[in-house]
Amino acid sequence: MAGKPSADLKISLTGMGEETGFTKDVIAKDIERSMERLSKISRINLMNIDVKRHDKGGRVKYSVRIEATGDGAHHSDAHGWSLENAMHDALDRLGKELLKMKEKRSL
């Protein structure tokens, strides 16, 4: 049943070791807002978020991969020069995938 984020929702976030406290706070708030939105679309029990940091000639590029389970298994990924943008894009893509699945089930 979709609605509020489940109290038993487990989120695993790995790969954030070198990031500042501010960046971690921004990411946590983005995840929280997205979970409120996503829980209205589908039930999610477990979300694994993996962040990879790639040094590219003095610049840092980030890859974010999300695996979510609940009413099924769902995956999304994104990359970018900003961790905040890469995370937001990956969460947005997950939302689009959940909407597409919900539309298929209602047909």
WOHUZI-V392007 format. One record per residue. N is the residue number from 1. RES is the residue in three letters. D_LAST is the distance of its C-alpha to the last C-alpha in Angstrom with 2 decimals. Layout:
n->N res->RES d_last->D_LAST
n->N res->RES d_last->D_LAST
This chain:
n->1 res->MET d_last->18.08
n->2 res->ALA d_last->18.07
n->3 res->GLY d_last->21.13
n->4 res->LYS d_last->24.58
n->5 res->PRO d_last->25.40
n->6 res->SER d_last->26.26
n->7 res->ALA d_last->30.01
n->8 res->ASP d_last->29.88
n->9 res->LEU d_last->28.22
n->10 res->LYS d_last->30.41
n->11 res->ILE d_last->30.83
n->12 res->SER d_last->33.06
n->13 res->LEU d_last->34.48
n->14 res->THR d_last->36.85
n->15 res->GLY d_last->38.96
n->16 res->MET d_last->40.05
n->17 res->GLY d_last->43.71
n->18 res->GLU d_last->45.54
n->19 res->GLU d_last->43.66
n->20 res->THR d_last->45.40
n->21 res->GLY d_last->44.76
n->22 res->PHE d_last->43.52
n->23 res->THR d_last->40.91
n->24 res->LYS d_last->39.78
n->25 res->ASP d_last->39.51
n->26 res->VAL d_last->37.44
n->27 res->ILE d_last->35.06
n->28 res->ALA d_last->34.85
n->29 res->LYS d_last->34.04
n->30 res->ASP d_last->31.33
n->31 res->ILE d_last->29.73
n->32 res->GLU d_last->30.08
n->33 res->ARG d_last->28.51
n->34 res->SER d_last->25.58
n->35 res->MET d_last->25.05
n->36 res->GLU d_last->25.01
n->37 res->ARG d_last->22.29
n->38 res->LEU d_last->20.24
n->39 res->SER d_last->20.61
n->40 res->LYS d_last->18.67
n->41 res->ILE d_last->15.60
n->42 res->SER d_last->16.11
n->43 res->ARG d_last->18.98
n->44 res->ILE d_last->21.56
n->45 res->ASN d_last->24.61
n->46 res->LEU d_last->26.44
n->47 res->MET d_last->26.83
n->48 res->ASN d_last->29.35
n->49 res->ILE d_last->30.58
n->50 res->ASP d_last->33.15
n->51 res->VAL d_last->35.33
n->52 res->LYS d_last->37.58
n->53 res->ARG d_last->40.49
n->54 res->HIS d_last->41.86
n->55 res->ASP d_last->45.29
n->56 res->LYS d_last->45.45
n->57 res->GLY d_last->49.05
n->58 res->GLY d_last->49.70
n->59 res->ARG d_last->46.17
n->60 res->VAL d_last->43.48
n->61 res->LYS d_last->39.91
n->62 res->TYR d_last->37.20
n->63 res->SER d_last->34.17
n->64 res->VAL d_last->31.58
n->65 res->ARG d_last->29.13
n->66 res->ILE d_last->26.70
n->67 res->GLU d_last->25.14
n->68 res->ALA d_last->23.06
n->69 res->THR d_last->21.95
n->70 res->GLY d_last->20.31
n->71 res->ASP d_last->16.70
n->72 res->GLY d_last->17.28
n->73 res->ALA d_last->19.70
n->74 res->HIS d_last->19.50
n->75 res->HIS d_last->22.21
n->76 res->SER d_last->23.51
n->77 res->ASP d_last->26.92
n->78 res->ALA d_last->29.09
n->79 res->HIS d_last->32.76
n->80 res->GLY d_last->35.33
n->81 res->TRP d_last->38.91
n->82 res->SER d_last->38.12
n->83 res->LEU d_last->36.73
n->84 res->GLU d_last->35.30
n->85 res->ASN d_last->33.37
n->86 res->ALA d_last->32.17
n->87 res->MET d_last->30.95
n->88 res->HIS d_last->29.22
n->89 res->ASP d_last->27.49
n->90 res->ALA d_last->26.36
n->91 res->LEU d_last->24.97
n->92 res->ASP d_last->23.22
n->93 res->ARG d_last->21.65
n->94 res->LEU d_last->20.50
n->95 res->GLY d_last->18.85
n->96 res->LYS d_last->17.04
n->97 res->GLU d_last->15.89
n->98 res->LEU d_last->14.67
n->99 res->LEU d_last->12.73
n->100 res->LYS d_last->11.12
n->101 res->MET d_last->10.29
n->102 res->LYS d_last->9.00
n->103 res->GLU d_last->6.61
n->104 res->LYS d_last->5.46
n->105 res->ARG d_last->5.53
n->106 res->SER d_last->3.82
n->107 res->LEU d_last->0.00
